[in-house]
Amino acid sequence: MSQNINILIVDDHPFIIIGYQNAITRFPNKKYSFTITKASDCKTGYEAIMNPEGTVFDIALLDISMPVYEEKNIQTGEDLAKLLKQVSPDCKTVLLTMHSEGLKVQKVIEEIDPLGLVIKNDLTYDNMILALTTILKGEQYYSESVINYLNQMQKEKVYVDVFDKKILHYLNKGIIADDVALYIPLSSASVRTRVENMKELIGKKGCTNEELIKEAKENGMMLK
C-alpha cells in the first residue's frame, strides 16, 4: 500500500501549478501517492494552511512573489513559510522564485532556511523529480543556480558588512556619497568604492544610488 503525501502548491501562475502537478503525478516511485491542494495567492494559501478542518500538509511548494494578503500581513511566500513553521513544523517547505540574485538567495536562506530552494529557470521535469525525491527523504535540495551562488559566495566571501549598511542608511536619508564619510570612519574614496561594490553585488553595476537603495530594502541589506 502506498504512502499518501499531502502537497500544498501556492503560485499565482496557473500554468506553473499545472507543470508541478504533472511532474508530481508522474513520480516514478510508486511507494508514494499524492494529494494536491492548490492555491493562487497569499490569501488562498493562508486559508489552506489555517483551515481548522483542512489538510495537514507534508510538503509545501511556495512561490515567493505573489499577490499579498494585506488583512493578515502576508506579503510573500516567505511569510507563508514562516506561518507553516509555526502551525505545521513537520511540513517540508520548498520556496521557488524567478529571482536568482545572490542577495535574494542569501536572504531566503538566512531568514527562512527552507528544506528546498529552487530558481524556477533551473526547473526541468527531471530536476523536479530529483527535488521531490530529495525532499521526501528529508534532505535539503537547492537548485543549480542556488548552489552556484553559494559556492561563489564561499570563494569570494561576499557579504554586506555593518559599514555598508551604514552607508546605505545615510544614502537613504539623502546624504550624498562623498558626505557619508562625515558620519562613519571611512574616507570618501572608501565610501564610493563600497557603493560601487554593492551595485555589482546586486547585479546592477552602474545603477543609480536610488536603485541601489530600492534593491537594498527589498533584499534585507538595510540597518535594522
Protein Blocks (a to p, Z undefined) as FASTA:
>chain_A
ZZddddddddfbfklmmmmmmmmmmomblkbccdddddfbfklmmmmmmmmklccdfbdc
ddfbdcddfknopabfklmmmmmmmmmmmbccddddfblcfklmmmmmmmnopabdcdfk
lpcfklmmmmmmmmmnopacddfklmmmmmmmmmnopacdfklmmmmmmmmnopafklmm
mmpccdfklmmmmmmmmmmmnopghiafklmmmmmmmnopacZZ
